[in-house]
Amino acid sequence: MNRKEFLKLSMLIGAGITFQGSKLLFLQDDKKYTFKELRNGIGIYVNRGGTIGWLVNKDAVVVIDSQFPFTVKDFLNELHKLTDRKIDILFNTHHHRDHTSGNPYLSKFTKSIVATENCVRLQKTRNTGTDLDKNKVYANKTFEKSWSETIGKENLFAYHLVPAHTGGDAVFHFINSNVVHMGDLVFNRVYPWVNKEDEASLRGWITFLDDAINHFDNDTLFIYGHSFSPEKVYGNKDDLKFMRNYIEALLTTVRKLKASGKTDEEILKLDSVPGFENMKALWEGALKANVKAALIELNE
Ligand SMILES: [Zn+2]
């Protein structure tokens, strides 16, 4: 990030704190949060940062991702209107600050925190140097490839396949209700955050999404980390296919431009990916960062 971009970013954030993905964390306006049920006591909380997924019934309280200290309090207030149980399981889909910085606050009301080993490793090594990193709380139950637990009537399953959005992504499945939290594997109809230093892999991302497209069915309800409106942070397999096809088109486009003799500087000026002209940017420089990641990956 150059100084000009950094200043823009700082202005966007307001408080002058920088954190991973900071520009994408915000809804486009100052709307109050959205807290709503989608199916069988499973719902979403949309505010700043990655969408929180939740399950509340008489036997179980499960929360997926924790956003920020300053947004997770409203979430917990809403949750407490539905239940006075402790959170049985808090799950982190990956290490990014907009998914884990609420851990310290939620941990006081939580029995256990679960994440992939790589999520915790990256949380330790990558989330450093900001106020949000001073009191990090990590998962106390970790897994490499898959994890499952039955709680009340709901069978829970989570798995990591390959590096994609980060080196530690997990997909979380409420099996009985057939609801899946995709974490940041889906940025629905918006340019995704991609940073190779988070061990992101565009090719891996395609593999992970292909696997999910095959694994889940047409009744599966998917929850996504980010979109441009609260109505777009959940949907069906078409969204997974769209995301997968965007990443493939990004790689193909950059590969073709390189083959035609264009320099990296010229390729970075790309203003849209053919076929995906309607993709929205949640922050300035979103597509450029995607192209940069593609260039790095194609040079590997
Ligand atoms: Zn993320």
Boltz pocket constraint, residues with backbone or C-beta under 6 A from the ligand:
constraints:
  - pocket:
      binder: B
      contacts: [[A, 21], [A, 94], [A, 96], [A, 165], [A, 184], [A, 193], [A, 225]]
      max_distance: 6.0
